[in-house]
Amino acid sequence: MNGHAPGRPSWAELASPDAKASREFYCSLFGWYVYTLTIPEYDDYDIFTLGGVQGPEVAGMQRLADDAQPPSWTVYFRTDDILATVAAVKAAGGQELVPPMRVSDLGEMALCADPEGADFALWVAGNLKGAGVVDEPGAMCWVELACHDIDEARRFYGDVFGWEAVERRYHAPYTNLKLDGWSFGGIVDIDDLRRNGYEAEPHWIPYIWVEDCDAIASRAGELGGRVLLPPTDITPGRYAVLADPAGARLAVIAPGAGGLAEAR
């Protein structure tokens, strides 16, 4: 990837209370490499890559500034006009959590929340265009919102980003999110997840493409993580939802024959 279209997911960022432990977990789980950027007037920032220090970027990591904040993954969506997008978030009923700010020469970011409180970030690319690789093993390939009111989420994100929502059915009803005819993520009913023992507030998570979902879920447990939703077959492939040792949630999927391409 040499760039991402406005309105599309472009980056995923981990907020961790223990950067060393997180580096060890994710590098062992996905085979990632990690290096640290020293950014003037900011804390150090870690970049996860595929294939060593020269490999393409797959995700980032920052240190939690407050121990009271929960460890989490944040999904970033690309925009060309961060002030206009923040204004659209507010007009549609969302909140601005962190106002637009420049991050050295990397780009500009803002942190927002939708009407149910699920947070997401906005990104205007500078020298960091976003993920340098997607839709390959070890890289982000999908993003997903878990919420209570799917109709309200469809309205909100449609107003903010112009997304189209399409109904699908995998093992349960599912909403695919599309932009310019291409599906990049989805919405799932969080109450259905809770009935399966998955306790969480509304949130976004990234999906990482893996070659063997069961092996990765087992490996996550060996490394101190947890399996929140066990490996399950759906039309696009086999997926699981995991938590790292600090509790940050993310999902993995091993696409089946025609899997993600068919979904898109």
C-alpha positions in Angstrom: 0.0 0.0 0.0 1.2 3.5 -0.8 -1.9 5.2 0.6 -5.5 4.7 1.7 -8.7 6.3 0.3 -10.6 8.7 2.6 -13.1 6.9 4.7 -11.3 3.6 4.7 -9.5 2.0 7.7 -5.8 2.9 7.4 -4.1 2.1 10.7 -4.6 0.1 13.9 -2.9 1.2 17.2 -2.5 -0.6 20.5 -2.6 1.4 23.8 -0.5 -0.8 26.2 0.3 -0.5 29.9 3.5 -2.6 29.3 5.2 -2.0 26.0 7.9 -4.6 26.5 5.3 -7.3 27.3 3.2 -6.3 24.3 6.1 -6.4 22.0 7.0 -9.9 23.1 3.3 -11.1 22.7 2.6 -9.7 19.3 6.0 -10.5 17.8 5.7 -14.1 19.0 2.1 -14.4 17.9 2.3 -12.9 14.4 6.0 -12.9 13.6 6.0 -9.1 13.6 9.2 -7.0 14.0 9.1 -3.8 16.1 11.1 -0.6 16.2 10.7 2.5 18.3 10.3 6.1 17.0 11.4 8.9 19.3 9.0 11.8 18.6 9.9 15.2 19.9 7.3 16.4 22.6 5.6 13.0 22.5 6.2 9.6 24.2 8.1 7.0 22.2 6.0 5.2 19.6 6.4 1.6 18.4 5.9 0.5 14.8 5.1 -3.2 14.1 6.3 -4.4 10.7 6.4 -7.5 8.6 9.8 -8.7 7.5 12.2 -6.8 9.8 13.1 -3.1 10.2 12.7 -2.4 6.5 9.4 -4.3 6.2 6.0 -2.7 5.6 4.2 -1.2 8.6 1.3 -3.2 10.0 0.3 -1.4 13.2 1.5 1.0 16.0 1.7 1.0 19.7 1.7 3.8 22.3 2.0 3.7 26.1 -1.1 4.2 28.2 -0.7 7.6 29.9 -3.1 6.7 32.7 -3.3 3.3 34.5 -7.0 3.8 34.8 -7.4 3.6 31.0 -8.2 0.2 29.6 -5.7 -1.4 27.2 -7.2 -1.4 23.7 -6.8 -1.4 20.0 -8.0 1.7 18.1 -8.9 1.7 14.5 -7.9 4.8 12.4 -9.9 6.0 9.4 -8.4 8.1 6.7 -9.6 11.6 6.1 -8.3 14.5 3.9 -10.0 17.2 6.1 -9.8 16.4 9.8 -11.7 19.5 11.0 -14.6 18.8 8.6 -14.7 15.1 9.7 -14.7 16.0 13.4 -17.5 18.5 12.7 -19.4 15.8 10.9 -18.9 13.5 14.0 -20.4 16.1 16.3 -23.3 16.9 14.0 -24.2 13.2 13.7 -24.3 12.8 17.5 -20.7 11.7 18.3 -18.0 13.2 20.4 -14.6 14.6 20.0 -12.4 12.9 22.6 -9.0 14.3 21.6 -9.0 17.4 19.3 -7.1 17.4 16.0 -3.3 17.5 16.6 -0.2 17.1 14.5 2.1 14.2 15.3 5.5 15.5 14.2 5.9 14.8 10.5 3.9 11.6 10.6 0.5 13.2 10.1 -2.5 14.6 12.0 -4.9 12.7 14.3 -8.1 13.1 16.3 -9.9 10.7 18.6 -13.7 10.5 18.4 -16.5 8.4 19.8 -19.8 7.4 18.2 -23.2 7.8 20.0 -22.8 4.5 21.9 -19.2 5.5 23.1 -17.2 3.2 20.7 -14.0 5.2 20.0 -12.2 5.5 16.7 -9.5 7.7 15.4 -9.1 9.9 12.3 -5.8 10.2 10.4 -4.5 12.7 7.8 -1.4 11.1 6.3 2.0 12.7 6.5 5.1 10.6 6.3 3.1 7.8 7.8 0.6 6.9 5.1 -1.0 4.2 7.3 -0.5 0.4 7.0 2.1 -0.4 4.4 0.5 -3.8 3.8 -3.1 -5.1 4.2 -4.9 -8.3 3.2 -2.0 -10.6 3.6 -1.0 -13.0 6.4 0.1 -11.1 9.4 -1.6 -7.8 8.4 -4.9 -6.2 9.0 -7.7 -7.3 6.6 -11.0 -6.2 8.2 -12.4 -4.0 11.0 -15.5 -4.6 13.0 -17.8 -2.6 15.3 -19.8 -4.3 18.1 -22.7 -2.2 19.2 -26.3 -2.3 20.5 -28.2 -0.3 17.9 -27.1 -1.3 14.4 -29.5 1.0 12.7 -28.2 4.0 14.6 -24.6 3.0 13.8 -25.4 2.7 10.2 -26.9 6.2 10.2 -24.0 7.7 12.2 -21.2 6.3 10.1 -23.1 6.9 6.9 -23.4 10.6 7.8 -19.7 10.9 8.8 -17.9 8.8 6.2 -20.6 8.1 3.5 -20.5 4.3 4.1 -23.1 2.0 2.7 -24.4 -0.8 4.8 -25.4 -4.2 3.3 -27.1 -7.0 5.1 -25.4 -10.4 5.1 -25.8 -13.6 7.1 -22.9 -15.7 8.2 -23.5 -17.7 11.3 -25.8 -14.8 12.4 -27.1 -11.6 10.8 -24.3 -9.3 9.9 -23.9 -5.9 8.4 -21.1 -5.3 5.8 -19.7 -1.8 5.5 -18.9 -0.6 2.0 -17.3 2.4 0.4 -17.1 2.8 -3.3 -18.5 -0.7 -3.8 -15.7 -2.4 -1.6 -16.5 -4.0 1.8 -13.8 -3.2 4.4 -15.6 -4.1 7.7 -18.8 -4.9 9.4 -21.1 -4.4 12.4 -22.2 -7.1 14.8 -24.8 -7.0 17.5 -23.0 -6.8 20.8 -25.9 -8.4 22.6 -25.5 -11.5 20.5 -21.9 -11.6 21.6 -22.8 -11.2 25.2 -25.2 -14.2 25.0 -22.1 -16.2 24.0 -20.3 -15.1 27.1 -18.4 -12.1 25.5 -18.6 -9.2 27.9 -17.7 -5.9 26.5 -18.9 -2.3 25.9 -19.4 -1.1 22.3 -16.0 -1.0 20.5 -14.1 -1.4 17.2 -11.5 -4.1 16.7 -9.1 -4.9 13.8 -8.9 -8.4 12.2 -5.5 -9.8 11.4 -5.2 -12.3 8.6 -3.7 -15.6 9.8 -3.0 -18.9 8.0 -4.2 -21.2 10.9 -6.9 -19.7 13.2 -6.8 -22.6 15.7 -3.0 -22.6 16.0 -3.0 -18.8 16.6 -5.7 -19.0 19.2 -3.8 -21.8 21.0 -0.6 -19.9 20.7 -2.2 -16.7 22.2 -3.2 -18.8 25.3 0.4 -20.1 25.6 1.7 -16.5 25.5 -0.7 -15.3 28.3 -3.6 -14.1 26.2 -7.2 -15.3 26.3 -9.6 -16.6 23.7 -12.8 -14.6 24.1 -14.7 -16.2 21.2 -13.3 -19.6 20.1 -12.4 -20.4 16.5 -15.6 -20.5 14.5 -16.4 -21.2 10.9 -18.2 -18.5 8.9 -18.7 -18.0 5.2 -15.5 -15.9 4.7 -13.3 -18.3 6.7 -12.5 -19.3 10.3 -12.2 -16.6 12.9 -11.6 -16.0 16.7 -11.6 -13.1 19.0 -8.7 -12.8 21.4 -7.4 -10.7 24.2 -3.7 -10.0 24.8 -2.2 -10.5 28.3 -3.2 -6.9 29.2 -6.8 -7.4 28.0 -6.8 -5.5 24.6 -9.1 -7.2 22.2 -8.5 -8.1 18.5 -9.7 -10.7 16.1 -8.0 -13.1 13.7 -9.3 -14.8 10.6 -8.0 -17.5 8.3 -9.9 -16.8 5.0 -11.5 -19.8 3.3 -11.7 -20.4 -0.4 -13.0 -17.2 -1.9 -13.5 -15.9 1.7 -12.7 -12.3 2.0 -12.8 -11.6 -1.7 -16.3 -13.0 -1.8 -17.3 -10.9 1.3 -15.9 -7.8 -0.3 
